[in-house]
Structures are given as structure tokens and as C-alpha cells.
Amino acid sequence: MVSRRRHLQAIGGALVTAVAGCLGAVSDPDLRVRNFASVTREVTVVVSRTAGTSVLDERFRLPAKKESWREGVFPEPGRYQVTATLDDGTRARAIWPVDRLPLRGGFDVEIEPLSGLRLGRYRPRE
């Protein structure tokens, strides 16, 4: 016969395991595209391995002050080229090395109101 203490220990252990699994699954999206402008903007983002293999080629239409996220953009360690092109032809390009997975933080494409585009790493969520 199972004692009450053993039964509660088993339930407690299962809960800890379930919560740990959920917390371990929380990760930062690979790519964040943000529009800081006061008008809707379109930006095309192309991500490719430096060897030339395309990983992402997507047009984002973002209302003012909104953002969009993508996961799985950087599927394995390596060097990636990120190119962003605004609807007015403004273009920015950056090389981003991914040393290990899962990522801590990700890559930002930011549409700035005055300066056009800014590309770079964003800090991980706490």
C-alpha cells in the first residue's frame, strides 16, 4: 500500500519536472523586427548563410510602433548575413555569428524614424 507521504512526493516530483520542462523551453525568438516610426513601414529581411544558402526571405508590413518575431531563423551555429531593405530602398547589412544554440537573445532589425535601419543583437529576456 502506498503511503500518503509517498503519494505526495510522487505528485510533487511530477510537478517540479513539468514546471522545469516548461521553464527550460522558454527561449528568445531568433529575429525581432521593430518599427519605431510613426507610420506603417514595409521591410524585407533576407537571412542567408555566408556560404549562400537562404534561410529567410520575408516582407514585413509593420504598423507604427509595432513589432514582429520569428523563431528558427538561425537553425545551427555558423555565420549568417542579414540584409534589410525598406520600402524606400534604404538598405542595411550585417554579418552575425551564431556560436551555439539555443540562442540567448537574438537579432534585431529596427526601423528608425529618422535614420532608417539599425541592425544588431538584442539582449536576452530575463
N, C-alpha and C positions, 0 to 999 in steps of 0.2 A: 504494500500500500504506500502511495506517495504522500509524504507529509505536507502540511500546509507550507512550511518553510521552503522545501524543495520546489514546490509548485510556484511559489512567488519568485524564487531565484531563477527558475527557468523563464518565467514571463519577463522578469527584469532583464535578463541576459538577452532575450529576443528583442526587447525594445531598444536596448543600447546598440545592438547590432544593426537594427533597422535605421535608427537615427544616424548612426555613424555612416552608414551607406549613403543616406540622403545627403548628409553634410559633405561627404567626400566627393559626391557627384557635382557639387556646385563648382562651376568654373566660369572664368571670364570669357565672353564671346571673343572670337579672333579679331573681328573687324567691327569698328564703330564708325558710322558716317553721321556727322552732325552739321546742321545748318544754323549758324548764328546770325544769318542775315534776317532782315525784317520782311523779306518777300520769299515766295516759293522759288526754289532753285533746283535745277537738274544737274547731276554729276554722274559721269560714267567712271566706274572704277574697274581697272584691269589688274589682276594679280597673276603673276607668272613666275615659275621657277627661273632662276637666272640661266638655266640650260635651255629655256624657251618654251617649256610646257605651260599652257594656260590653265590656271586653277579657277579663276573667277573673271567674268566679263559681264558686268551688270550696270544698268542705268537706274539711278535712284532719283525719284522725284520727291523732294522733301519740302513740306510747308515751312514757313518761318518758325525758327526756334524749335524744330523737331529733330529727331534722330532715328536711325535705323541700325540694327545689329545683324551680323551674320556669324554663324559658327561653322567650324570645319573648313575654313578658308586656307589655313596653313596645316595640311594634313600630316606632315612629317618634318623633322629637322632639316634645315638647309637654308639656302639664300633665296629670297624672293624679291622680285621687283614689283612695286606698287605704283601704278600710274593713275592719276585722277584728272579728268578733263571736265571743266564746267561747260554749261550750255553756251557761254560766250567765247569759248575757245581757250580760256586760261587753263594751263596745264602745269602739273607738278609731278615729280617722280622721285622715288626713294628706294633704296635697297634696304631690306630688313632681314637680318639673320635670325633664324629660329634655332636656338641651341638645343632645346629639349621640350618635350611635351609632358604633361599638359602645360599650356601657357599660363604664366602669371601676368595678367594684364593682356594687352593686345595692341592692335594698330589702329590709329585714329586718322580719319580723313575729315578735316574740318573746313567748312565753308565760312570764311570770314567776311564781314560786311564791307570792309574797305580794302583788305589786302589780298582777296582771292582765296587761295587754298593754303592750308597748312597740313603737313603730313608728319606723323611721328607716333611714338609709343605712348600708350596711356597706362597709368598705374593700376595695379590690381585692386579689385574690390576688397574691402576689409571684412 
